[in-house]
C-alpha cells in the first residue's frame, strides 16, 4: 500500500489530524520503563515525536522511503526504512535493543496494512517482559461536523466503498473490532473490543478537501480512472460545509487497542 501514499505524501502530511498528546501520556504510564520505543509504520513521524516526550529513544520505521523523507527531526528519534524484504531477525537487530528490550510499540493508523502474524511475532520478541506495551490505533470515515454536512458526507462515503476493496480495509471500516490482537489487555481495549476515543481537528474546507484527497480509496479510484472528487462533488461538499474559507471543527471517531505479552 505504500505506493498510493508515496504518490501523495506531501498531501498526507498536511491534511491528516494530529493525535492528542494525552494518548502518549496514558501509554507511557502503562509501561514499566521508558528507555526504548518503536513506532512502526511511522509515516512522517507524528506519533514518534509524541512518544519521544516520554521515552529516552524512539526508533521510527516505515516501508515508504518517500514518507520517511518527510519525517520530523527530533534528537530522540531515528528513522529507518524497513522494506518488506527484511527478515524478522533483521528488524529485531535494527531496533537496537534486541529481544526483550522495547518498552512501547506503537502503530498509528497503519497496522491494518501489516502482515499481522509476522508483525505480532516480531513484537512478541521485542517487547520487554514484563511491562512492555503495544498499542495500535486508527480512525476511519466516521466523523462529525454538522447535521447538514454529515448527511452529504455519508453519501460521499458510500461512493468510496467500491474502492475500499483491499482486504485490510475491513479492519478500519469495522473500527478494529475484527482486528486480531493477541495480547493481554491493559485497560485500553482488548481483542474485539477496542476503546473508543475522539480526535478533533479545526480546519478550513480547503484543508478538509486535502484530507479527502489523501484517502486510500480516493487514490485507488483515481488509478482506475474514477474521480471521486469531481468539481460537482466538491461544490456540494463546500456548500454543505458553509464555504471554502469557513473554519470548522471535525470530530473523528477513533479506536485503540493496547496490551502486553501474554504469559
HELIX and SHEET records of a PDB file:
HELIX    1   1 UNK A    2  UNK A    6  1                                   5    
HELIX    2   2 UNK A    9  UNK A   15  1                                   7    
HELIX    3   3 UNK A   21  UNK A   30  1                                  10    
HELIX    4   4 UNK A   46  UNK A   51  1                                   6    
HELIX    5   5 UNK A   65  UNK A   68  1                                   4    
HELIX    6   6 UNK A   88  UNK A   95  1                                   8    
HELIX    7   7 UNK A  111  UNK A  113  5                                   3    
HELIX    8   8 UNK A  116  UNK A  126  1                                  11    
HELIX    9   9 UNK A  147  UNK A  160  1                                  14    
HELIX   10  10 UNK A  161  UNK A  163  5                                   3    
HELIX   11  11 UNK A  169  UNK A  173  1                                   5    
HELIX   12  12 UNK A  205  UNK A  213  1                                   9    
HELIX   13  13 UNK A  216  UNK A  223  1                                   8    
HELIX   14  14 UNK A  231  UNK A  241  1                                  11    
SHEET    1   A 7 UNK A  77  UNK A  81  0                                        
SHEET    2   A 7 UNK A  57  UNK A  62  1                                        
SHEET    3   A 7 UNK A  36  UNK A  40  1                                        
SHEET    4   A 7 UNK A 104  UNK A 108  1                                        
SHEET    5   A 7 UNK A 133  UNK A 144  1                                        
SHEET    6   A 7 UNK A 247  UNK A 260 -1                                        
SHEET    7   A 7 UNK A 184  UNK A 185 -1                                        
SHEET    1   B 7 UNK A  77  UNK A  81  0                                        
SHEET    2   B 7 UNK A  57  UNK A  62  1                                        
SHEET    3   B 7 UNK A  36  UNK A  40  1                                        
SHEET    4   B 7 UNK A 104  UNK A 108  1                                        
SHEET    5   B 7 UNK A 133  UNK A 144  1                                        
SHEET    6   B 7 UNK A 247  UNK A 260 -1                                        
SHEET    7   B 7 UNK A 195  UNK A 204 -1                                        
END                                                                             
